[in-house]
Each structure stands twice: as C-alpha cells, then as structure tokens.
Amino acid sequence: MQIKGLLVGLVALGALAGCFETDSERAVAGAVGGAVAADVLDENVVAGAALGAAAGALCDDVNLCPPSY
C-alpha cells in the first residue's frame, strides 16, 4: 500500500513540475516530494527532503524537466 501512495505522489509532483519557473520553486517542490516519499517508505525525512531539493533545483540543468517560458 505504501508504494501506491508514493506513486500517486510522484505522478502529482511530476504533473506540477512544469509549472515552476525558478530553481527555488523546483527545489521547494522537490523537498516536499522527497520528504513525503521518505515518510511513506519509513526512511529519514530530512535526508529525503535534502535529496528532493537537490533534484528539484538541478532538474533543468540536466534537461530532466522542461523549461517553462
């Protein structure tokens, strides 16, 4: 059941990813997503938030998220 909640959260976060324009906005969304994912998986929430924030901030630098114009 935990995996289902995680997948729903990731799909929702992915759908919103195109709405964010700055690295800061993407970092905040990534931090929230990472913290939620870590909590669902019963892992360290702070580490999940840190990894999510890094992924969100850097996703456009490695062309994982589309640029919003």
C-alpha positions in Angstrom: 0.0 0.0 0.0 2.9 2.3 0.6 4.1 2.0 -3.0 0.7 3.1 -4.3 0.8 6.3 -2.2 4.3 7.0 -3.3 3.5 6.5 -7.0 0.4 8.8 -6.7 2.5 11.5 -5.1 5.3 11.2 -7.7 2.8 11.5 -10.6 1.2 14.5 -9.0 4.6 16.1 -8.4 5.6 15.4 -12.0 2.5 17.0 -13.3 3.2 20.1 -11.3 6.9 20.2 -12.2 6.2 22.2 -15.5 4.5 24.9 -13.5 7.6 26.0 -11.6 9.8 28.6 -13.3 12.8 29.1 -10.9 15.3 26.7 -9.3 14.0 27.8 -5.9 10.4 26.8 -6.7 11.5 23.5 -8.1 13.8 22.9 -5.0 10.9 23.5 -2.6 8.6 21.1 -4.6 11.4 18.6 -4.6 12.0 18.9 -0.9 8.3 18.4 -0.2 8.2 15.4 -2.6 11.4 13.9 -1.1 10.1 14.3 2.5 6.8 12.7 1.6 8.4 9.8 -0.2 10.8 9.2 2.7 8.0 9.3 5.2 6.0 6.8 3.1 9.0 4.5 2.9 9.7 4.9 6.6 13.1 6.5 5.9 14.9 9.6 7.1 12.6 12.5 6.2 15.3 15.2 6.4 17.6 13.2 4.1 14.7 12.7 1.7 13.9 16.4 1.7 17.5 17.3 1.1 17.8 14.9 -1.9 14.5 16.0 -3.3 15.5 19.7 -3.0 18.8 19.0 -4.8 16.9 17.0 -7.5 14.4 19.8 -8.0 16.9 22.5 -8.2 19.1 20.7 -10.7 16.5 19.0 -12.9 16.6 21.7 -15.5 20.4 21.7 -15.6 20.4 18.1 -16.8 17.3 18.5 -19.0 15.0 16.3 -16.9 12.3 18.9 -16.6 11.1 21.1 -19.5 11.9 24.8 -19.3 8.8 26.9 -18.8 8.6 30.1 -20.9 
